Amino acid sequence: MPATGPPADAPSATRTADAPPGGRTSATLAWCAAAAHPFVLFAGLQAGPIRTAPELRILLVAIGTGLLLPLLRRRPEVVLGLLLVGLFAASTTRPSAGLTYLPVLAADACVGRLVAHRPLRVALPAAAVTLAVQIGSALYTTSGQDVFVTTVVALALAMFTAGLLGHSSRERRSHAAELRARTAAEAVTAERLRIARELHDVIAHSIGVIAIQAGVGRRVIETQPAEARNALATIETTSRETLAGLRRTLGLLRASAKDAPGHAPAPRGPAPGLADLERLAASTADAGVRVEVRRLGDPGRPPPPEVDLAAYRIVQESLTNVVRHAGARACRVTLERGEDVLLVEITDDGPPTPAAPPSPVPSPEEGYGIVGMRERAALLGGRFSAGPRAGGGFHVTAELPLPHPARKGTPAP
């Protein structure tokens, strides 16, 4: 059975043993101040010559109550016990009822803290004992049945209020802990999705090209050795590029951690972008699909890095789907840059395919390519659509927003 750790506010033996000297000194002083509390409180509440100086008695009561504050956070149960012992012992001397208000309120505050930070099996008995001691003390400080009944009702209401405040504090802390756990879980999920998208986009296209070239080489190795050598060369080049992409992706994933001593840092090359489309088109042509790349609009200014990478990955995944599933011979990639949007279109000339209803969870045959492309566009605040064309083939469109260029003469906000 797993061991249950102590509450956050309760000091453990290990924590006490490992505490620095300053911490041990403060703890010793807190315990000494708490031990002096009953005597100071009794001096303030007891009958005697000091009764002629009410201001001094109130000051002693306040000091006696304040002596417990350093220990309240560490041991609220001990503080409550000392308060109740001092209150009841001093009440037997029949002091003025007004002098007991501060110790009573301090005891209620201890009960509220117990409700907020301790299990109910501890807090509820403590509240019952506290209310019983306060009522017992009221027997000595009140006169008349009506005054006693009124005092008991006031004590019960004060105790109930302290319990409600403690319960509210407990609920707020619990809700905050749930929000932190939910935020952490969402961050982990988002990071897993990002890793999945990167690995999928890095591997899927290259594996598709390698599979096709391996099949070509196997079929013509006996009759056309030169063609088989070309297929093997394509496989080698694509494999090296895939390995470099994987190393780059893993290097980015490890960017937040320090490199271990004695190990070389992971290689980190530049991320691919739209400038690499011609090379991507050439590798797709090696797989049997001719790709035409058209650039429209203003190609002079490169898009931001996150848009550049997203657009490249969308084109890469679309070409991978064309090679693996479309049965097409040609494909057109169109990039049109406007003032505030980058339009990416990929169309192929494959045979007509029936339109399938969209599904939030792709089947194993469909894979996660379209889901990843849609997520990439959504993360940038863009729009994405994909589906078969009426005349045959498939059409993919992504609209990725671009930041507005700063206008000359316009003051910065």
ZIBELGI-V129896 format. One record per residue. SS is DSSP state (H for helix, E for strand, L for the rest). Layout:
SS
SS
This chain:
L
L
L
L
L
L
L
L
L
L
L
L
H
H
H
H
H
L
L
L
H
H
H
H
H
H
H
H
H
H
H
H
H
H
H
H
H
H
H
H
H
H
H
H
H
L
L
L
H
H
H
H
L
H
H
H
H
H
H
H
H
H
H
H
H
H
L
L
H
H
H
H
L
L
L
H
H
H
H
H
H
H
H
H
H
H
H
H
H
H
H
L
L
L
L
L
H
H
H
H
H
H
H
H
H
H
H
H
H
H
H
H
H
H
H
H
H
L
L
H
H
H
H
H
H
H
H
H
H
H
H
H
H
H
H
H
H
H
H
H
H
L
L
L
H
H
H
H
H
H
H
H
H
H
H
H
H
H
H
H
H
H
H
H
H
H
H
H
H
H
H
H
H
H
H
H
H
H
H
H
H
H
H
H
H
H
H
H
H
H
H
H
H
H
H
H
H
H
H
H
H
H
H
H
H
H
H
H
H
H
H
H
H
H
H
H
H
H
H
H
L
L
L
L
H
H
H
H
H
H
H
H
H
H
H
H
H
H
H
H
H
H
H
H
H
H
H
H
H
H
H
H
H
L
L
L
L
L
L
L
L
L
L
L
L
L
L
L
L
L
L
L
L
H
H
H
H
H
H
H
H
H
H
H
H
H
L
L
L
E
E
E
E
E
E
E
E
L
L
L
L
L
L
L
H
H
H
H
H
H
H
H
H
H
H
H
H
H
H
H
H
H
H
H
H
H
L
L
L
E
E
E
E
E
E
E
E
L
L
L
E
E
E
E
E
E
E
E
L
L
L
L
L
L
L
L
L
L
L
L
L
L
L
L
L
L
L
L
H
H
H
H
H
H
H
H
H
H
H
L
L
L
E
E
E
E
E
E
L
L
L
L
L
E
E
E
E
E
E
E
E
L
L
L
L
L
L
L
L
L
L
L
L
